Amino acid sequence: MSNNTTETKPAGKSPTHIAYHVREREGQKGFWTRIGAAWAHTDGKGFNIQLEVAPLDGRISLRVDSEKND
């Protein structure tokens, strides 16, 4: 396996999904922290995921990237 970043993040392409660490809080909404991104494979059968951190608790949620880059 190579550490070449072009395998996980194609040049010039934005991620299709954003990875969030979600921690549940009693009586409140979960606390979401952005921890990485994901790119769909060109064949549509999987994803490359690049995480900046790996959470020890809670869960990881992948969401479609809807951020506006103005």
Secondary structure, DSSP 8 states (H G I E B T S, - for coil): ----HHHHS-TT---SEEEEEEEEETTEEEEEEEEEEEEE-TTSS-EEEEES---SSSEEEEEE------
